[in-house]
Amino acid sequence: MMNADYKPCLTALQRCLEACNVCYHASLKEEKAMMMCIELDRECADICSYTINTMQRSSKFVQQILVVCAEICDACGTECNSYDQQHCKDCAKACFECAEECRKLLA
């Protein structure tokens, strides 16, 4: 059975995954200057998806994966926050909230 304490983090992971995917697709249509944003959106969405999967199956590696997930979310949030587009601002907010929820489970 999945740990009930995971629920807030799972919700934040899902929001972050969705926000990164929206930002990723919108950024593809914009300038090449956003290449790092695009790359980090993809990395972040992927690690959020993987983290959700590991938490749902109660993997013994959840703690290590949460550390990596929080680091990638922070990097993506920082990059997205440097742009003025609303999808980037929304993504940055979701990334920072996700990193925070991941770290709460590590405490």
C-alpha positions in Angstrom: 0.0 0.0 0.0 1.2 3.5 -0.9 2.3 5.8 1.9 -0.5 8.3 2.6 2.1 11.0 3.4 3.0 10.9 -0.4 -0.3 12.5 -1.4 0.7 16.2 -1.3 4.0 15.4 -3.1 2.2 13.3 -5.7 -0.2 16.2 -6.4 2.7 18.6 -6.7 4.6 16.2 -9.0 1.6 15.9 -11.3 1.1 19.7 -11.4 4.8 20.2 -12.2 4.7 17.5 -14.9 1.8 19.2 -16.6 3.2 22.7 -16.3 6.6 21.5 -17.7 4.9 19.9 -20.7 2.8 23.0 -21.4 6.0 25.2 -21.1 8.0 22.8 -23.3 5.4 22.8 -26.1 4.9 26.6 -26.0 8.7 27.3 -25.9 9.3 25.1 -28.9 7.4 27.7 -30.9 9.5 30.6 -29.6 13.1 31.7 -30.0 16.2 29.5 -30.0 17.3 31.5 -26.9 14.9 29.3 -24.9 16.7 26.1 -25.7 17.8 25.6 -22.1 14.3 26.2 -20.9 13.0 23.6 -23.4 15.6 21.0 -22.3 15.0 21.5 -18.6 11.2 21.3 -19.1 11.7 17.9 -20.7 14.1 16.7 -18.0 11.7 18.0 -15.2 8.6 16.5 -16.7 10.4 13.1 -17.1 11.7 13.0 -13.5 8.3 14.0 -12.1 6.7 11.2 -14.1 9.3 8.7 -12.9 9.1 9.9 -9.3 5.3 9.5 -9.4 5.8 5.9 -10.6 8.3 5.0 -7.9 6.2 6.4 -5.2 3.1 4.6 -6.4 4.9 1.3 -6.3 6.7 2.1 -3.0 10.2 1.7 -4.5 13.1 1.3 -2.1 14.8 4.1 -4.0 12.1 6.8 -3.4 14.4 8.9 -1.1 17.2 9.1 -3.6 14.9 9.8 -6.5 13.2 12.6 -4.5 16.6 14.3 -4.0 17.3 14.2 -7.8 13.7 15.3 -8.5 14.0 18.4 -6.2 17.3 19.4 -7.8 16.0 19.2 -11.3 12.8 21.0 -10.3 14.8 23.8 -8.8 17.0 24.1 -12.0 13.9 24.1 -14.2 12.2 26.6 -12.0 15.2 29.0 -12.0 15.5 28.8 -15.8 11.8 29.3 -16.4 11.6 32.2 -14.0 14.1 34.1 -16.1 11.5 34.5 -18.9 8.5 36.7 -19.1 6.1 34.3 -20.8 3.2 33.3 -18.6 3.7 29.6 -19.3 7.3 29.9 -18.0 6.1 31.8 -14.9 3.5 29.1 -14.2 6.0 26.4 -14.8 8.6 28.0 -12.4 5.9 28.2 -9.7 5.0 24.6 -10.1 8.6 23.5 -10.2 9.5 25.3 -6.9 6.4 24.0 -5.2 7.3 20.5 -6.3 10.9 20.8 -5.1 9.5 21.9 -1.7 7.1 19.0 -1.5 9.9 16.5 -2.4 12.1 17.9 0.3 9.4 17.7 2.9 9.4 13.9 2.4 13.1 13.9 2.9 13.0 15.6 6.3 
